[in-house]
Amino acid sequence: MIYRIAVIQDKSIRYSPGKRQIENYCRKVTVIWVSFFIFNGNLSIWTIFSGSDILWSVYNGGISYLLMGILFAVEFMVRKKVQKTIPKAIPLTAVKKKSRNLSDVLCYEGAWNDNKYRTWADFLEGTAKLRAQIETVKSDKWLLYCDDYWFFLLAFTSLLQCKKEVLLSANTGASYIAEIRNTDTGTIPFLTDLEFSNDSKPENTFFISAMLENTADNIKGIERELPPINGDETSIIMFTSGSTGKPKAVKQRLIEFENDNLFILSKWGEEFPDRKLCSTVNQHHIYGLLFSILLPFTSGIPFRRQRILFPEEFEKLIDVKYMIISVPAFLKRAVEIEKSENLNLVSPWIFTSGGLLDFDTAQKTSRVFGFWPVEIYGSTETSGIAWRSSDKGSQWTVFDNARISCNKEGCLLIQSPYIKEPAGFETADLAEIIDEEHFILKGRLDSFVKIEEKRVSLLEMENRILESGLAADVCIIAMEERRQYLAAAVVFNDNGKEKFSCLEKQKINNFWKEYLLQYFDNTVIPKKWRYLETLPVNTQGKKNKEEIKSLFTSDGMSVIEKTDNSVILEFTILGTSPYFDGHFPEFQILPAVGQIDLIMKCASKHFGTGICLSHIKRIKFTGLIRPDAHLFIKIEKNDKLITFKIYSPEKNKTYSYGTIIISEVS
C-alpha cells in the first residue's frame, strides 16, 4: 500500500531505474509500521487492564502519538537520505539545471577506468554554447550527423531546446546529403563533426567542435536554467529503408521516444544502475538513438563516447560491468574472431535489435560473453513492441502497452501508444499469433518472390543453405534482367572453407545447385553465386541488399590496380552473360567477339568514353573461357594502342592477349 501511495504521488517511480530499490524500501517501511502498530496495539490493550486510568490516559492520549511522530520523523529523514542514492529517470523533456549534481558523469572515453569523463556541468555549458550559435542562424530545420556520441547529445538537445526540426540521416553520401538538404526555402544548415577538405565542404555547414570553441567564454550554461522542451511539439525526421530498400522520411516526436524508454526502464531498469553503457550501433537510427543516447541519459548511467567498431575493442572493457547495445551482425563477428575468449567481460548485459539473431549466434554469444542477448523487435515506424531471449525459445513476448493481430495476408498488425494511426501499423513480417502476448515470426512478405511463376521463399532458401553446415551467412537476392532469377551471396564457415578450398568456382556452384534441388524446383535455383568473407551490412547491422545486388551486375568487376594508363580488373564471367547466348550451346565458351567487346567496354570505362575500335593489330587465344570462370584482365593504353591480357593467376594460365588500334571521338 505504501508503494502504491508513493507511485500515485510520483508517477515517474514506475519507470525509474531504481524502481526495485524503491519497492524494497517501501516493503521495509511497511514491516516497520505494521510491527509498530502491533506493539502499540498490545501496549494499549495492556493499559486497559492495568487498572490505572492515568496510565491509560497518558499512554493512549500522549505517548503513543509521540512514538508515532518520532517514527515518522526518523523515517522521513532516512527516506530523504535514501532518495539521494536512488537513480532517477530524467528524460530530456523533464531536464532542469539541478536535475543532477554538477559532478555526475554522463559520458566517458575509452574504458571507464581511463578516467576521461564528461559531467553534468559539461552538458549544461556545452548545450548553452551551441544554443547561442544555433539561434543566430535563421532556419527552422537542421540536418544533424555526429559520429561522436557526446557531440550528438549536445547538438540534439540544443536543437530541440531551440525548437528546431531535426533531420537525422545515417547516410553521409555527398549527393544524398545534398538531396535532403535542398528545399524550396534554401539549403538546410548541416550540423556535424565530420571532416571535409576546403573543396568538399558542403555549403552552410557548421562544425560542433568549432562552435564550442568559438563561443564566448562568458556564456556559462551552468548558471542558467535550461529552456524547456515540449515533447509533443518536437519534430524529428528519421530515414529508413523500409521494405523497399529506398530511404523514406519518417516523422517522429520526442514524447514517443521517451515513453518507449520509460517502458524499457520499467522492465529492466534494475539492471542499469550498476553498469556503464557502450554501443556498436549508429545513433542516427531509432534503435541507436533510443538505446545508445536517450536511454543512458534518462537513466543516468554513463555511456561510452566512441562507438565500438571492432569486436577486439571489448578486450579493454573488463574493468567494470558494462551494458552492450549491439546488432546481430556485430555479435556474429564478435563470437567468430580468432581469440574470442579474450572477450570475457564482467557480468555484461546485452541488448540487440535491427534484425533477427539466429540461435547459433545467440548460443555462441552466451558462451563467449556469459549472457544470452535480449532481442528487441520493432522498427522506425513502431518503435519497440516485443522482446525475446533465444534460450527460452523462438517466440516473442509482446510489451504490456502493445497489441498484436494479423492482417488478411498473415502480416503482423501492431497497435501501441507510439503509433499515431488508431488502426495500427501493418508490417511486412509474416507471423503466427500464439496468444495475445506471444507470436512467432515466419519471415517477410517481401521475402516471397515468383520466379517463372513459381513462388519461392528467399528466407527458406537461405535457411536451407545454413542448414548444410557449410555456411556462416547467406543472402538470396531476386534479380531481373532479360529474365527474373535468383542470386546467392554466401559466406563459408570453417567447414565450408575446408571443403571448398581446392575446388573451382564452377564446381562449388554445382554443389549448391545439387544440394538445393533436394528442396526446390530447378527453375528457382540461384543462377549466380558469390563467395565472400563477409556480407555487406549497413550501420544498423542489416544486410545491405543494394550493395549485395551490385555484386551481381556488370559481371561484378572490381579494380585491383589502376594508374593513368593501365588497369587490372578482377571479375567472374557469369553463365547468364549475354556473351554466351547463341554461341556453342552444347559446349558454352566465351567467343572471341565477346572478349574483344569486353576489352573495349572496360577501356572506355577507365580511359575515356570516346574510345572506339579501329582495327585489331594482333590477338592470340590460348585457352577456352567457360561460364562462371574467375578471371583477371590487364589493359594498358599507349596513345592509339590498347594492349590486353585475360588470365587466371590461380591456374597460372593466360586465355588471350593482343593489341588493338583505337580511335578517339569527341
Summary of the structure (lengths in Angstrom):
residues: 666
radius of gyration: 32.3
end to end distance: 87.3
largest distance: 132.4
contacts: 2017
relative contact order: 0.06
helix: 38%
strand: 28%
